Amino acid sequence: MSDIKVLYITNSPAPYRVDFFNEIGKGCDLTVLFEEETKYSKDRDSSWFREEYHNFNAVFLKSKRFYDYIIILA
């Protein structure tokens, strides 16, 4: 593992992002902070998302969906 530590913040674990993060994570200590879990996505079926986090640490913010808003719980 590399000495370089990277924190990347994004909204959801789309398949192309998971592939990207798995590649980037080969060269650094990568943590990805996702704003929402796949179960809260209203635009995609949950089977579209991927949960193959091999080369990075995936962290999901605790949140609740309230109509069209996502509330982040601290």
Buried (B, 14 or more C-beta within 10 A) or exposed (E): EEEEEBEBEBEBBBEEBBEBBBEBBEEBBBBBEBBBBBEBBEEEEEEEBBEEBEBBEBEBBEBEBEEEEBEEEE
